[in-house]
């Protein structure tokens, strides 16, 4: 199996499988680097690649002066290649099996707003102004649904179902579709925006179906959304970043803090792999432990036990147990 031919075929499959354009470009670039590495080691057949080859390549990547996430992306592209070859029965053994993207353990998690900070941010718009009603609706949607910026910008007017209290994401990452729930505050401000503001803006561009519009009638852009959040963050005196992705992380983290199952959060976020969602557990490990203690049947204490502990001064027998 010629390496160049095999990898070229895989690159073509990426588009068929619905990967985003940016992801495809990143994989192409990183796989080209992998090809150059293999060429330097005189490896021309994909079946010549062993686990040791992958380990050596990973070590070389880790020695580069790049950010940890960049290094992880280079390894990820190679892992996805071999997963594809195994899945399509072109290889019986996957040499990347068990290889860990270092970034998944060591990556620096981006900023997360506290619930109080989110509340303060959402209260900044002056609701006597049309643009501010739109801004509040937009921020409520970002926090309520944890959708990505690109997903927000691709929303159209018929994607909101107020009867079922959901939002239909028709153009998610990798062209995947999903349904996300809308909270009561998001519904309240979306209704107000659709009834009082959008029709006014849409008069200048009546054929436009995108949900969120600028006052010119044109669809909102990534720059305009980020600018709005930046303005209200500064106004609220919040020092952390308040980007669309910060809102997404904050929503997921707050759900986790309040005991939501991580697989539910995975579906909400539209993550392909659970390991991606699990990075959120690094943000508030103490809260996860508290939730576990309160909810796990083998850990949570009965009301009678708690009362007995209070009467005895809270003393408990301590038993060493490694399980």
N, C-alpha and C positions, 0 to 999 in steps of 0.2 A: 504494500500500500504506500504509494508515493506521498510523502508528507505534504508537498506543495499542492498537489491535486486534492488530497483529502481535506486540507484546511480551507482551500478555495471553495469546495463543495459545502462545507459547514457554514462558511460566511454567507453563502446564498440562502441557506436554510434559515438563517436568523430572521430575515425579512418575512419569510413564509410563516414562521412561528410567532410573528407579531411583536418582535422586539422593537423598541423605540429607535428612531434614527440615531440619536446620540449614543445609545447603548451599542448599536451595531458598529458605529464608527470607533468607539472605544475598544470593542473586542477586536476589530480589524487591526488597529494599531498595536494592541498588545500581543496578538497572535503573530503579527509580522516580526515582533521582537523575539518571540519564541522560536520562529523559523530561523532567524539569524543565529540564535544560540545553537540550535541543533546543527545547522550548517557548519558552524565553527567546530563542532565535535564530530563531524563527518557522519552524521546520522541522517539518512535519506528515506528510511522506511519507518512508518508509524509504529510497526510492530517491534522495532528495535528499542523503543523507548521503555525504560524500566522505571520502577519506583525510585531507584537511586538517581536516575536522570532527572526526575522531577524534584527530588530533594536538593540536588546540586543546583538546579535552576532557581529554586526558591531561595537558596542561600545567596546566590548571586544577586537576585532581586532585592533581598533584604539588605545587602551591602550598598545599595544605591542611595544617593542623597535625595530621596523623595519622601513625601509625606506617607504615613502608614497606610492611609486609605488608597493612595496611588499604587503602593506596592501590593496591597491586597487585590486590587482590580486586575493587576497583571497575572496574579496566580488564579484568580477567579475565571478569567477567560480561558485559561488552559484546562481548569477543572470542568468547565461547561463543555468544552470540546470533547473530552474523554467520556463524559456522561452521555453525550449525544452518540458517540461511537459505540458505547456499550448498549445504549437503548435501542439503536438500530441494528444491533447484532453484527457490527463490523469488527468488534473486539470482544473477546471473552473475559479478559482481565483488564480492569481499570487501574492503571498505575497511580492515579491521583486519589484512590480510595483512602480515606482517613487523613489526607493532607489538610491541615487547618489553615485557613486564611488568617494569618496572624492578626490582621486588623480586627477580626471579630472578637478577639479577646482583649486587645489593647487599644482599640480605637477610642478616641476622645468623643464622648457623647456631646452633642450640641446643647445650647442653652434651653432650659425649660422654665416657663413662667409658673409661679405659684398660682393657686386659685384666686388669691387676693389680687395679684397683679393682673390676671386676665380680667377680673371684674372691673378693675380700675381702667384698664385699656378700653373695654367695651363701653364704658360710661363717658368717654371723651367726646364723641360726636354730639353736636348741637342739633337736636332733632327738629328744630324749627327751620332747618335748611335742607333743601332737597338732596344735595350731594352728601350731606351727613347722614341722612336716612339710608341712602344707598350704602355708604361706608359701614354703618352699623349692621345692616343686613349681611353684607359681605363678610365682616369679621365674625358675626354670629354663626354663619355657615361654616367658615373655616374651623372654628372651635368646636361646633356641634358635631361635625361629620368627619373631621381630620382628613379631608380630601387634599390632594396635591394642588399646587398652584395651576398647573396645566389643566387639571380636571376642572377646577373652578372656572377657568377661562373658556372651556369648551361647553359649559352648561348652556342649555337653551331653555326657552320659556316653558316648554312642555315637559321638562325633566323633573319638575317639582310636583309632587302629588300630596296636596294638603289633606285630602281625605284619609289616605293611608299613612300620612306623616313620614314620607320617605323622599329621597332624592335619587334619581336614576343616573348613574355614572356610565355614559355610553362610550366614552373615549378615555378609559383608564390606561395606566402604563401597560405597554405591550398589547394595546388594543383590547384589553380585557374589560368586560362590563360587570358592574355589581350594583347593588342597592344598599344605600346607607340611610339610617334613621335620622329624622330631623327633630331636634329638641323643640320645646314649646316656645322658647325665646326666638329661636331661628325662624320658626313658622310665623310668629307675630311680626317680626321686622321684614321678612320676605313679603308677606301680604301687603304691608304698608308700602314697601318699595314698588311692588307690582301695580298697586292701585293708584298711588299718588305721584310716583317719580318716573318710572320707566316709560309710561305713555307720553309724558312730556318730552323726555329725551328722544324717544323713538320717532317723533314727528319729523325730525331732521333726516331720519334714515329708516323709513317705514318697513323696508324689506328685511332688516336685520333681525335675526332670531336669537342671537346670543343673549344670555340672561342679564349680565351686568354690562351696562353701557356708560361711556363717558358722557358729559353734558353736550358733546358734539353729535351724539347719536352713534358714534363708532364703538366697537367692542373695547373693553378694558384690555390693557396690555400688562405683561409682567412688570414693567417699569412703573406703571401707574399704581398697581396693587402694592408693590413694595414701598412706593413713596407714601401712600396713604398710611400704611402700618408704621412707617418710620416717623411720620408726623405725629400720630397719636401716641406713640411710645415716648417721644420727647416731651410731648404735652403732659403726659401722665407722670413724668419723672422716673421712668423705668430705665435702669442702666443696661439691662440685658438686651440682646437682639430680640426683635419681635417680627421676624420674617414669616411668610406663610408656612414654612417648614417648622418654625418654632411653635406656631399654633397647632400644627399637626402633632408634634412631639408632646406638647403640653396636654392635648386632649387624651392621647394614648396613656400618658403617665398618670393623669388624674383618674382615668378609668381603672388603671392597674392599682392605684392607691386605694380605690374604693372597692376592690375585690372582684373586678371583672376577670373572667377567664381569659388567659392569653390567646387561646384559639379564637375567641370572639373578636379580640382586638386585631388578630391577624386578618380575619375576614373584613373587618371594618377598614383597615388600612390598605387592603388589597395586596398584601405581601405574598409573593410566590412561595417563599421559604419561611418556615417558622423561626429559623435561626435569626432572620432579619428582625423579626418582632421581638425576639428574646433580648436584643440589645437594650430594649427599654427597661428591662429588669435591673440593669446596672444603675439606673438613675436613683431609684428609691428602694434599695435592698431591705432597709429596716421596715418600710411599710409593707413590703411583700411578706416579710416574716410575721408581722402583726396580723395581717389578713389570714395567713396560714394558721396561726394560733387560734384565731377567732372562729374559723370556719371548718378546719379539718376535724372529722369525727374522732380521730385518734389522738388529737391534741387539745381540742377545746375543753374547757372545764365546765362542769355543771354549776348551777347556782348554789347548790348545797355545798359543793367543794369550795367555792369562793368564800362562802360565809364562814366555813370552818377555818379557812386560812386566815381570814380577818380576825376571828376570835383568838387564834393561836399566835397572832403577831406576824402572820405571813410566812412562818418557817416551814420549810419543806425538806424531806429527806432527799439528798443528792446521791444519785447512783451513776457511776461511770459506765458509759455505754457507747461503743463506737459505731453502732448500726445507723 
